[in-house]
């Protein structure tokens, strides 16, 4: 989604608060799209990806609880998608990546 890309651009420029605002905006839009058509795996995947970006930004800014909540929501979405297509290697990799992000957050104490 375009809004998520704006967040990534702000993040790359070191503008953390602007990046966070854009990731939140993108996640709201993508949540609405995913909920309006639950069978649309592309919308659900985009939403999970933006949640990962949001979580990483929150973690970087010291909001461990917010980051963990976003990672868990992304993990739940990908878990549901994997249940529908358990042999999908991209979804398997995404699931493993989110689990790794959660472990890293737990091990770092949020920083």
matplotlib code that plots the C-alpha trace (Angstrom):
import matplotlib.pyplot as plt

x = [0.0, 1.2, 0.7, 3.0, 5.7, 5.5, 6.1, 9.1, 10.5, 10.1, 11.7, 14.7, 15.1, 15.1, 11.8, 10.5, 7.3, 6.2, 7.0, 4.9, 2.0, 2.1, 2.3, -0.7, -2.6, -1.7, -2.6, -6.1, -6.7, -5.4, -7.4, -10.6, -9.7, -8.9, -12.1, -14.3, -13.1, -11.8, -11.1, -8.7, -5.3, -3.5, -5.2, -4.6, -0.9, -0.5, -2.1, 0.2, 3.3, 2.3, 1.7, 5.2, 6.5, 4.4, 5.7, 9.3, 8.8, 7.1, 9.9, 12.5, 10.7, 10.6, 6.9, 7.5, 3.8, 2.6, 5.2, 4.3, 0.6, 1.2, 3.6, 1.0, -1.8, 0.4, 1.4, -2.3, -3.2, -0.3, -1.2, -4.8, -3.4, -1.1, -4.0, -5.6, -2.3, 0.1, 2.7, 3.1, 6.8, 6.3, 3.8, 6.0, 8.9, 6.7, 5.5, 9.0, 10.2, 7.5, 8.3, 11.9, 11.0, 8.9, 11.8, 14.3, 11.9, 11.6, 15.4, 16.1, 13.7, 12.1, 15.1]
y = [0.0, 3.5, 4.9, 2.2, 3.2, 6.7, 5.4, 3.5, 6.6, 8.6, 5.8, 5.7, 9.5, 9.1, 10.8, 8.3, 10.1, 10.8, 7.1, 5.9, 8.1, 6.8, 3.2, 3.7, 5.3, 2.5, -0.2, 1.4, 1.5, -2.0, -3.4, -2.0, -3.5, -6.9, -6.9, -5.9, -8.9, -11.6, -14.0, -11.5, -13.0, -10.1, -7.5, -9.6, -10.1, -6.4, -5.7, -8.2, -6.6, -3.1, -4.4, -5.7, -2.3, -0.6, -3.0, -2.5, 1.3, 1.1, -1.1, 1.3, 4.1, 2.2, 1.1, -2.6, -3.3, -1.7, -3.5, -6.8, -6.3, -5.4, -8.4, -10.7, -9.4, -9.9, -13.4, -14.3, -13.1, -15.1, -18.2, -18.0, -17.7, -20.6, -22.8, -22.2, -23.0, -24.7, -25.5, -21.9, -21.1, -17.3, -17.6, -20.0, -17.6, -14.7, -16.6, -17.6, -14.0, -12.6, -15.2, -14.2, -10.5, -11.3, -13.3, -10.4, -7.9, -10.1, -10.6, -6.9, -5.6, -3.5, -1.6]
z = [0.0, -0.8, 2.7, 4.1, 1.6, 2.9, 6.4, 5.2, 3.5, 6.7, 8.6, 6.3, 6.7, 10.5, 11.0, 13.5, 14.6, 11.0, 10.1, 13.1, 12.1, 8.5, 9.6, 11.9, 9.0, 6.6, 9.1, 9.6, 5.9, 5.3, 8.3, 6.8, 3.4, 4.9, 7.0, 4.1, 2.1, 4.5, 1.5, 0.0, 0.9, -0.8, 1.4, 4.5, 3.6, 3.1, 6.4, 8.2, 6.5, 7.6, 11.1, 11.1, 10.0, 12.7, 15.3, 14.4, 14.5, 17.9, 19.2, 18.0, 19.8, 23.0, 23.0, 23.7, 24.6, 21.4, 19.3, 20.8, 20.2, 16.5, 16.1, 17.6, 15.4, 12.3, 13.5, 14.0, 10.4, 8.9, 11.0, 9.6, 6.1, 6.7, 7.8, 4.4, 2.5, 4.8, 2.1, 1.0, 1.5, 1.6, 4.4, 6.2, 6.0, 7.0, 10.0, 11.1, 10.6, 12.9, 15.5, 15.3, 15.6, 18.7, 20.3, 19.5, 21.1, 24.2, 24.4, 24.0, 26.6, 23.8, 22.6]

ax = plt.figure().add_subplot(projection="3d")
ax.plot(x, y, z, "-o")
ax.set_aspect("equal")
plt.show()
